[in-house]
Amino acid sequence: MSPIITTISNSGARGKVRAPGAGPVAAPFFSDDFAGPARNNANGFTWNSTGARVAPVVFDGYDCLRFRYGPDAIGADSSAEQPFNLGRDLTELWIEYDLHIPANFVLRNDLPANNKFLALWGADYNVGTTALLEYEYAGSTTSSVSKMVSLADLYPGQLVRGGDRFRATSFLTAALGGTWQQVRVHYRHASGPGATDGVFEGWFGGALQFRSRTDWVFWQTGGSNYMRKGYLMGWANSGFTDETDFHIRGIKFYDSDPQWGMV
């Protein structure tokens, strides 16, 4: 079993150090280091079946989950998606893992260019509030991270953009190819209709990439305002010209505040 490291080489800072006396650090209700041929299922959490493009492998000396894309012709695309079931209904969730960006990472401008990165939803992907992160082409060396929401009561069965979009030059750039970067995401549903206590925020390589509170939809009347299901990575609409492998290691899911100490 390979160790899960706590520092990342060739990457940004992993966040600020917690202040003394900040309180106990919450333990994840589920974690997986992807050691061995099978994914770990425990504490109600289950990894759902996926295709051959997602597989446990040893990479860079670590046990990882590999996501393989391409090669795709222009106009074609590919998918590498790992679905999961949290095994519980949560209104607040923290996720962290380390992501290796392929050394040959090139994000091409082949419309539609939105590529899935992380999704969370309740009973139905298209009903209620779906938290969805994507990345897409924004220039020769930059990508963007955006968030989308399913407004079932206004646009049944459709995903529409909610709130603002965030362009981040440090998010999945070609310059970061061949490096490990830490990913941290925190999502909380609003406590009820009209409430402004929801939050959707994420860090990449130790840097805050987005934080949305009152400028996004965190509650849908008649929808499942909780999280139970999700997936890692997913469909790459832009496609990749060459065979391109992403790797994830040391993933953790929390249902109470891990006190990352990041602002």
N, C-alpha and C positions, 0 to 999 in steps of 0.2 A: 504494500500500500504506500503510495507516494504521499509525502506530507503536503498540507495546504500551507503555503507560505504566507507571511504577513507583510512582506514588502515586495514591491514590484520593480524589476529592473527595467531600465529604458522607458519609464513612464512618469506621469505626473505624481504629485503627492497623493497619499491615500487619505488625506483629511486631517483635521486638527486633532491634537491629542486631547483626550478627555481630561477635564479638570479634576484634581483630587477631591474626593467626597461627592462626586457627581451621582452616586447611587450605584446599585448593582447593575451589571450588564445582563440583559435578557438573553436567555438561551434560545436558539432557533427551535421551532417545533418540528422542523425537518431540515436535513442537510444531506448532501451526497458528494462524495469525492470521486465517484465513477470508477472505483477500483474494481477490476474483474470484468467478466463479459456481460454481466447483468446490471441494470440500473437498480438502485436501492429503492424499495418501497417500505415505508414505516410510518407509524403514528397516524394512520389514516390517509396519508399522502400517497398517491400513485402516479407513476409515469404511464402515459397511454402509449399504445403501439404507434410505431412510425415506420417509415420506409428505410431502405438501406443507406440513404444519404446521411442519416444520423446514426452514429455508432460510437460505443465506448472504445477509446484507443489510448495508447501511450504516446504522448507527443511532448517534445522538449523536456523529457525526463519526468513528466507528470501524467497521472491518469486524468483523462479529459473526455468530454463528449464532443465528437467532431460533427460539424455541419458542412456538407460538401455541396458546392454550387458549380454549375457549368460543366463543360464548355457549352455555351449557348450561341447560336447564330444571331445576327442582328435581327431584332423583332421577336426573338424567342426569349423565354424566361425559364426559371427553375425554382424548386422549392426544397428546403431542408428545415423541417419543423418538428419540434419536440413538444407535444401537448402534455398537460398534466392536470390532475384533479387535486385540489388542496385537501379534500376529505372533510371539509367544514365550511360553513358560511361565515365569511369575514367581512367586516366593514372597514377594516384597516389592515394593511399589510406592508411589510418591509422585505425586500429581496436584495441580496448581494451575491456577486460572483466575479470571477476574473475571466476576461475575454481576450483571446489572442487574435489580433488582426492579421490576416494573411500577409506574408511578405510580398506577394504579388497583387495586393489589393489595388484594383482600379475600378472605380465606380463610373460606369459609362452613362452617357446622356442618351438613353434609348427609351422614349416614352411608351407607356406610362412608366415613370421611374421611381415610384414609391415602393420601398422594400420594407418588409415587416421586421421588427426587432423584438417586441414584447407585447403580449396582449393579456388582459384580465377581464373576466366577466362573471355573471352569476349563472342563472338557469339557461339563458339563451343568448348567443352571441349578438343577435340582432334585436333584442328586446331589453330595455333597461339601459344602464350606463355601462358602456364598454370602454375601458382604458386601453388605448392602443398607441404604442410608440412605433414610429417609422423613421427611416433615413432615406434620403434621396439626393440626387445630383444637384449641387449648387455651385459648381465651378470645377476647374481642373484639379484642385487640391482640397476642396472642402465638401462637406455634406451638411445636411440639416437634420434636426430631430424635431418631429412634429407630433402632436397628440390629436386624436380623433375621438368622437363620441357617437354612440348610436342613439338617436333621438326617436325612440319607437313611437311616441305619441304624436310626433309631428311628421316624421319621415319613416314610415314602417319599413323595416327590412333594409334600411340604407345606412351607411356610415357617412356622417357629414362632419366637417371640420368644426371644432368648437374652440372658442377663445382665440388666443394669438398663436403664432408659430414662432419657433425659436431657431435661429440659425447660429450654429456654433462651429467655429473654425477648428476647434480641437476635438470634434466628434467625428470619429471614423474618417480620418484623413489619410491620404496616401503616404504622408510623411511618418505616420505611426505604424506603417506596415512592418510586420515582424516583431511587434512589441505586445506585452501583456498590459491590459488596462483594467482597472477595477470599475465595475458597474454597480451602482446602488440606486434603488428606486423605492419611493415611499408613496403609497396611495391611500387616501381615506375618503370614504363617502361622506356626504353631508348627513347631518343627524335628522333631517326632515325637509319637506318642501319649503323653499325660500331661505333655508339656513345657509350661512356663509362660512361654515366650519370645515368644509371639504378641502383637501389639498392633494396635489399631484406634483411631485418633485423628483429630480434625478441628478445624480452625479456621475461623471465619467472621468476616470483618471484623477480622481480627487477634486475635480473642479465642478461646481454647481453649473449644470447646463440649462435647467429650467425649473421654475417654481410657479405654480398657478394655484390661486386660492379662489378669489371671488370672480375671476374672469373666465370661468369654465363651468360646465354643467356637471354637478356632482350628485344630482338626484333626479329621477324620472318617475313621475306619478304613474302607477300601474306597472312599473318595471321591477326587476329584481335588483334592488339597491344593496347588493352585497357581492362579494367575489367568491367563486368556488372553482372556476376553471381558468385555464390560460394556456399559452404556448410561448416557447422560446424561439427566437429567430422566426422563420416562416418564409412566405413567398417573396421571391426577388423579382419584381416586375421588370426591372431594368435588364436582368440577365447578367451573366459574367462571360466575357470572351474566353477566358482560360479557366481550367479547373481551379476553383478557389475554395480553400478550406478555412472556416472559422473554428475555434476551439473554446470550450467553456470548462472551467474547473472550479471546484470548491464552492458549490452553490449552497445558499442558506435562505430559509424562509422563516420570518418572524411574525408572530401575532401580537407581540408587545414590543415596546420601544427598545431597540438595541443600543440607544444612546451613542450614535456614531460620533457625536461631538462636532458635526459639520454645520457651518452656517452659510 
